[in-house]
């Protein structure tokens, strides 16, 4: 039986095959990553950073109000918001955003259904949604972002 010797060609084929596989996997991952990200978080990070201290002050004043809410997603796709601690005349605005930007943003409007409970008029399609809530009463504004799944 004839023995084969390991030559430089064998080593070159192993190196080319190994690095070719690594490059192919990296290109595939890069393609998947770029096809699943739907947009940018902020247009200009420097401009966004200029409002950071103001956002912290707003968050402190919102927390001092003592308001709270619980968001529930019903099987029919509509959203129920139960508001606690807010005055009776509170107004609710909401914007539902798909986290990957694949579906257009949807404004939600609410009807009062019970004491402190509000039901959205619009239904959201299945999937993940980030809902930005704004509650306003008198001169006070309270904001929160909820993730619905």
HUFEN-V586723 format. One record per residue. N is the residue number from 1. RES is the residue in three letters. PHI is phi in whole degrees, -180 to 180 (999 if undefined). PSI is psi in radians with two decimals (NA if undefined). NEAR is the number of other ideal C-beta (glycine too) atoms within 12 Angstrom. Layout:
# HUFEN-V586723
n=N res=RES phi=PHI psi=PSI near=NEAR
n=N res=RES phi=PHI psi=PSI near=NEAR
This chain:
# HUFEN-V586723
n=1 res=UNK phi=999 psi=2.33 near=3
n=2 res=UNK phi=-90 psi=2.27 near=4
n=3 res=UNK phi=-92 psi=2.41 near=5
n=4 res=UNK phi=-91 psi=2.49 near=8
n=5 res=UNK phi=-98 psi=2.59 near=9
n=6 res=UNK phi=-83 psi=2.07 near=11
n=7 res=UNK phi=-111 psi=3.09 near=10
n=8 res=UNK phi=-64 psi=-0.54 near=10
n=9 res=UNK phi=-64 psi=-0.70 near=12
n=10 res=UNK phi=-62 psi=-0.79 near=13
n=11 res=UNK phi=-64 psi=-0.71 near=13
n=12 res=UNK phi=-63 psi=-0.73 near=14
n=13 res=UNK phi=-64 psi=-0.71 near=14
n=14 res=UNK phi=-63 psi=-0.81 near=15
n=15 res=UNK phi=-64 psi=-0.79 near=14
n=16 res=UNK phi=-65 psi=-0.74 near=15
n=17 res=UNK phi=-63 psi=-0.79 near=14
n=18 res=UNK phi=-62 psi=-0.93 near=14
n=19 res=UNK phi=-69 psi=-0.53 near=14
n=20 res=UNK phi=-63 psi=-0.73 near=15
n=21 res=UNK phi=-65 psi=-0.76 near=14
n=22 res=UNK phi=-61 psi=-0.79 near=14
n=23 res=UNK phi=-65 psi=-0.72 near=14
n=24 res=UNK phi=-63 psi=-0.74 near=15
n=25 res=UNK phi=-66 psi=-0.73 near=14
n=26 res=UNK phi=-64 psi=-0.72 near=14
n=27 res=UNK phi=-65 psi=-0.70 near=14
n=28 res=UNK phi=-63 psi=-0.79 near=14
n=29 res=UNK phi=-63 psi=-0.70 near=14
n=30 res=UNK phi=-64 psi=-0.67 near=14
n=31 res=UNK phi=-64 psi=-0.80 near=13
n=32 res=UNK phi=-63 psi=-0.71 near=12
n=33 res=UNK phi=-65 psi=-0.76 near=13
n=34 res=UNK phi=-75 psi=-0.41 near=12
n=35 res=UNK phi=-85 psi=-0.27 near=12
n=36 res=UNK phi=-102 psi=-0.22 near=14
n=37 res=UNK phi=-93 psi=2.10 near=15
n=38 res=UNK phi=-90 psi=-0.07 near=17
n=39 res=UNK phi=172 psi=-2.90 near=16
n=40 res=UNK phi=-102 psi=2.71 near=10
n=41 res=UNK phi=-77 psi=-0.86 near=14
n=42 res=UNK phi=-135 psi=2.64 near=13
n=43 res=UNK phi=-70 psi=-0.75 near=9
n=44 res=UNK phi=-139 psi=1.93 near=11
n=45 res=UNK phi=-66 psi=-0.56 near=12
n=46 res=UNK phi=-65 psi=-0.81 near=10
n=47 res=UNK phi=-63 psi=-0.72 near=10
n=48 res=UNK phi=-64 psi=-0.61 near=14
n=49 res=UNK phi=-69 psi=-0.39 near=12
n=50 res=UNK phi=-68 psi=-0.41 near=12
n=51 res=UNK phi=-95 psi=0.09 near=16
n=52 res=UNK phi=-62 psi=-0.83 near=15
n=53 res=UNK phi=-65 psi=-0.65 near=11
n=54 res=UNK phi=-63 psi=-0.71 near=13
n=55 res=UNK phi=-63 psi=-0.67 near=15
n=56 res=UNK phi=-64 psi=-0.73 near=12
n=57 res=UNK phi=-64 psi=-0.73 near=13
n=58 res=UNK phi=-63 psi=-0.69 near=20
n=59 res=UNK phi=-65 psi=-0.68 near=19
n=60 res=UNK phi=-64 psi=-0.78 near=13
n=61 res=UNK phi=-69 psi=-0.59 near=18
n=62 res=UNK phi=-68 psi=-0.70 near=25
n=63 res=UNK phi=-66 psi=-0.62 near=17
n=64 res=UNK phi=-66 psi=-0.38 near=13
n=65 res=UNK phi=-66 psi=-0.50 near=27
n=66 res=UNK phi=79 psi=0.27 near=15
n=67 res=UNK phi=-81 psi=2.69 near=29
n=68 res=UNK phi=-152 psi=2.83 near=21
n=69 res=UNK phi=-150 psi=2.75 near=32
n=70 res=UNK phi=-127 psi=2.19 near=19
n=71 res=UNK phi=-104 psi=2.30 near=34
n=72 res=UNK phi=-129 psi=2.40 near=21
n=73 res=UNK phi=-102 psi=2.02 near=27
n=74 res=UNK phi=-78 psi=2.78 near=17
n=75 res=UNK phi=-60 psi=-0.45 near=11
n=76 res=UNK phi=-82 psi=0.07 near=16
n=77 res=UNK phi=93 psi=-0.16 near=22
n=78 res=UNK phi=-84 psi=2.78 near=28
n=79 res=UNK phi=-109 psi=2.34 near=36
n=80 res=UNK phi=-110 psi=2.28 near=31
n=81 res=UNK phi=-119 psi=2.14 near=40
n=82 res=UNK phi=-104 psi=2.03 near=26
n=83 res=UNK phi=-100 psi=2.31 near=34
n=84 res=UNK phi=-122 psi=2.34 near=18
n=85 res=UNK phi=85 psi=-0.10 near=21
n=86 res=UNK phi=-91 psi=2.70 near=31
n=87 res=UNK phi=-65 psi=2.88 near=19
n=88 res=UNK phi=-62 psi=-0.56 near=12
n=89 res=UNK phi=-91 psi=0.45 near=14
n=90 res=UNK phi=-67 psi=2.43 near=31
n=91 res=UNK phi=-109 psi=2.45 near=24
n=92 res=UNK phi=-118 psi=2.32 near=39
n=93 res=UNK phi=-124 psi=2.54 near=23
n=94 res=UNK phi=-147 psi=2.54 near=37
n=95 res=UNK phi=-128 psi=2.12 near=25
n=96 res=UNK phi=-97 psi=2.22 near=34
n=97 res=UNK phi=-123 psi=2.37 near=29
n=98 res=UNK phi=-75 psi=2.26 near=24
n=99 res=UNK phi=-63 psi=-0.45 near=24
n=100 res=UNK phi=-101 psi=0.05 near=17
n=101 res=UNK phi=73 psi=0.29 near=17
n=102 res=UNK phi=-79 psi=-0.48 near=17
n=103 res=UNK phi=-115 psi=2.62 near=18
n=104 res=UNK phi=-67 psi=2.68 near=15
n=105 res=UNK phi=-62 psi=2.62 near=21
n=106 res=UNK phi=-131 psi=2.18 near=26
n=107 res=UNK phi=-80 psi=2.37 near=20
n=108 res=UNK phi=-111 psi=2.36 near=33
n=109 res=UNK phi=-115 psi=2.64 near=20
n=110 res=UNK phi=-126 psi=2.57 near=30
n=111 res=UNK phi=-114 psi=2.45 near=18
n=112 res=UNK phi=-73 psi=2.22 near=21
n=113 res=UNK phi=-112 psi=-0.38 near=20
n=114 res=UNK phi=-158 psi=3.12 near=12
n=115 res=UNK phi=-63 psi=1.88 near=12
n=116 res=UNK phi=81 psi=0.07 near=25
n=117 res=UNK phi=-116 psi=2.43 near=24
n=118 res=UNK phi=-130 psi=2.48 near=31
n=119 res=UNK phi=-120 psi=2.30 near=27
n=120 res=UNK phi=-72 psi=2.55 near=34
n=121 res=UNK phi=-78 psi=-0.52 near=20
n=122 res=UNK phi=-99 psi=2.59 near=22
n=123 res=UNK phi=-102 psi=2.54 near=20
n=124 res=UNK phi=-98 psi=2.44 near=33
n=125 res=UNK phi=-65 psi=2.80 near=18
n=126 res=UNK phi=-61 psi=2.70 near=14
n=127 res=UNK phi=128 psi=-2.90 near=19
n=128 res=UNK phi=-96 psi=2.44 near=20
n=129 res=UNK phi=-140 psi=2.47 near=34
n=130 res=UNK phi=-104 psi=2.13 near=26
n=131 res=UNK phi=-110 psi=2.09 near=37
n=132 res=UNK phi=-96 psi=1.98 near=25
n=133 res=UNK phi=-100 psi=2.49 near=38
n=134 res=UNK phi=-131 psi=2.08 near=29
n=135 res=UNK phi=-108 psi=2.31 near=33
n=136 res=UNK phi=-134 psi=2.35 near=22
n=137 res=UNK phi=-150 psi=2.31 near=19
n=138 res=UNK phi=56 psi=-2.14 near=14
n=139 res=UNK phi=-105 psi=0.14 near=9
n=140 res=UNK phi=-97 psi=2.46 near=23
n=141 res=UNK phi=-128 psi=2.40 near=22
n=142 res=UNK phi=-133 psi=2.31 near=35
n=143 res=UNK phi=-127 psi=2.62 near=25
n=144 res=UNK phi=-157 psi=2.66 near=28
n=145 res=UNK phi=-118 psi=2.26 near=20
n=146 res=UNK phi=-118 psi=2.54 near=29
n=147 res=UNK phi=-105 psi=2.16 near=18
n=148 res=UNK phi=-107 psi=2.36 near=32
n=149 res=UNK phi=-136 psi=NA near=14
